[in-house]
Amino acid sequence: MRIVALAGGIGGARFLRGLRAAAPEAEITVIGNTGDDISLFGLRVCPDLDTVMYTLGGGINEEQGWGRADESFTVKEELLAYGVGPSWFGLGDRDFATHIVRTQMLAAGYPLSAVTEALCDRWRPGVRLIPMTDDQVETHVVIDDPERGRRAVHFQEWWVRMRASVPAESIAAVGAEDAKPAPGVLDAVGEADAVLFPPSNPVVSIGTILSVPGIREAVAAKTVVGVSPIIGGAPVRGMADACLTAIGVETTARAVAEHYGPDLLDGWLVDEADAATAEEGIEGMAVRSRPLLMSDPESTAAIARAALGLALELKR
């Protein structure tokens, strides 16, 4: 069985760990979001790719869901002593090594997809991890800054430094319209028995992946099942509600499904707290309700198994 999953960071990575357990014999290809990528201290940082790689490879900080386990921050402290910023983005010493290797390989002319494959040779995540594109795409957010007026900031500054406390007027994946899918992306989608959307951010994770020309069309031609990142009118974690508000979408499981649309989604899993959505239905989609909190490995595998099961049911 061939499965393709589109994934952002923490929620996507944890779902993928469950999917790997639920379908151990399947060939799983993960198309990772690179819109969150940022250059810091002369290094290229790919937060979502690394979170997937570390989580599936056994190196993640389980408590916070990102960054390395058993991390230290000596380099960060020394940079601060020199007055070198930004101070709001916390790169650990072990994490720095990953970004140094990536940046060196990119500077030597290797595309991001080849660099990601080389990094995964160490971590052995048990899936094929491909960035959505080898081209540079960065998500920027337009805000009305109380101190500096209306301006655009990198998504990471808005998300990490500001904690999305300043409302976003708009969100844009800069460079996406001119980007091309990375080698292997369209082939993997075309050969897939099912495409899954983990409970990743629908705007700045899965939405950004789908904004690369050719990917949405390829995905829409397949059987696609998504897992709602919204439970009872609130994000499972993070601040997805701030992103949804920026694009005029309500923070409900139904609204997110309708945002994707029946031309893209064939099936949609919602939590029992949103069972009314399943009972009422959404035109053009099969909607099912079940517990969606990924509270432990077993519950996460059960969610992944349900998503895959629905996809295979709909395909038949």
Secondary structure in CASP SS format (residue, H / E / C, confidence):
PFRMAT SS
TARGET T0000
AUTHOR 0000-0000-0000
METHOD secondary structure of the structure
MODEL  1
M C 1.00
R E 1.00
I E 1.00
V E 1.00
A E 1.00
L E 1.00
A E 1.00
G C 1.00
G C 1.00
I H 1.00
G H 1.00
G H 1.00
A H 1.00
R H 1.00
F H 1.00
L H 1.00
R H 1.00
G H 1.00
L H 1.00
R H 1.00
A H 1.00
A H 1.00
A C 1.00
P C 1.00
E C 1.00
A C 1.00
E E 1.00
I E 1.00
T E 1.00
V E 1.00
I E 1.00
G E 1.00
N C 1.00
T C 1.00
G C 1.00
D C 1.00
D C 1.00
I E 1.00
S E 1.00
L E 1.00
F C 1.00
G C 1.00
L E 1.00
R E 1.00
V E 1.00
C C 1.00
P H 1.00
D H 1.00
L H 1.00
D H 1.00
T H 1.00
V H 1.00
M H 1.00
Y H 1.00
T H 1.00
L H 1.00
G H 1.00
G C 1.00
G C 1.00
I E 1.00
N C 1.00
E C 1.00
E C 1.00
Q C 1.00
G C 1.00
W C 1.00
G C 1.00
R E 1.00
A C 1.00
D C 1.00
E C 1.00
S C 1.00
F C 1.00
T H 1.00
V H 1.00
K H 1.00
E H 1.00
E H 1.00
L H 1.00
L H 1.00
A H 1.00
Y C 1.00
G C 1.00
V C 1.00
G C 1.00
P C 1.00
S C 1.00
W C 1.00
F C 1.00
G C 1.00
L C 1.00
G C 1.00
D H 1.00
R H 1.00
D H 1.00
F H 1.00
A H 1.00
T H 1.00
H H 1.00
I H 1.00
V H 1.00
R H 1.00
T H 1.00
Q H 1.00
M H 1.00
L H 1.00
A H 1.00
A C 1.00
G C 1.00
Y C 1.00
P C 1.00
L H 1.00
S H 1.00
A H 1.00
V H 1.00
T H 1.00
E H 1.00
A H 1.00
L H 1.00
C H 1.00
D H 1.00
R H 1.00
W H 1.00
R C 1.00
P C 1.00
G C 1.00
V C 1.00
R E 1.00
L E 1.00
I E 1.00
P E 1.00
M C 1.00
T E 1.00
D C 1.00
D C 1.00
Q C 1.00
V C 1.00
E E 1.00
T E 1.00
H E 1.00
V E 1.00
V E 1.00
I E 1.00
D E 1.00
D E 1.00
P C 1.00
E C 1.00
R C 1.00
G E 1.00
R E 1.00
R E 1.00
A E 1.00
V E 1.00
H E 1.00
F H 1.00
Q H 1.00
E H 1.00
W H 1.00
W H 1.00
V H 1.00
R H 1.00
M C 1.00
R C 1.00
A C 1.00
S C 1.00
V C 1.00
P C 1.00
A E 1.00
E E 1.00
S E 1.00
I E 1.00
A E 1.00
A E 1.00
V E 1.00
G C 1.00
A H 1.00
E H 1.00
D H 1.00
A C 1.00
K C 1.00
P E 1.00
A C 1.00
P C 1.00
G C 1.00
V H 1.00
L H 1.00
D H 1.00
A H 1.00
V H 1.00
G H 1.00
E H 1.00
A C 1.00
D C 1.00
A E 1.00
V E 1.00
L E 1.00
F E 1.00
P C 1.00
P C 1.00
S C 1.00
N C 1.00
P C 1.00
V C 1.00
V C 1.00
S C 1.00
I H 1.00
G H 1.00
T H 1.00
I H 1.00
L H 1.00
S C 1.00
V C 1.00
P C 1.00
G C 1.00
I H 1.00
R H 1.00
E H 1.00
A H 1.00
V H 1.00
A H 1.00
A C 1.00
K C 1.00
T C 1.00
V E 1.00
V E 1.00
G E 1.00
V E 1.00
S C 1.00
P C 1.00
I E 1.00
I E 1.00
G C 1.00
G C 1.00
A E 1.00
P E 1.00
V C 1.00
R C 1.00
G C 1.00
M C 1.00
A H 1.00
D H 1.00
A H 1.00
C H 1.00
L H 1.00
T H 1.00
A H 1.00
I C 1.00
G C 1.00
V C 1.00
E C 1.00
T C 1.00
T C 1.00
A H 1.00
R H 1.00
A H 1.00
V H 1.00
A H 1.00
E H 1.00
H H 1.00
Y H 1.00
G C 1.00
P C 1.00
D C 1.00
L C 1.00
L C 1.00
D C 1.00
G E 1.00
W E 1.00
L E 1.00
V E 1.00
D C 1.00
E H 1.00
A H 1.00
D H 1.00
A H 1.00
A H 1.00
T H 1.00
A H 1.00
E H 1.00
E H 1.00
G C 1.00
I E 1.00
E C 1.00
G C 1.00
M E 1.00
A E 1.00
V E 1.00
R E 1.00
S E 1.00
R C 1.00
P C 1.00
L C 1.00
L C 1.00
M C 1.00
S C 1.00
D C 1.00
P H 1.00
E H 1.00
S H 1.00
T H 1.00
A H 1.00
A H 1.00
I H 1.00
A H 1.00
R H 1.00
A H 1.00
A H 1.00
L H 1.00
G H 1.00
L H 1.00
A H 1.00
L H 1.00
E H 1.00
L H 1.00
K H 1.00
R C 1.00
END
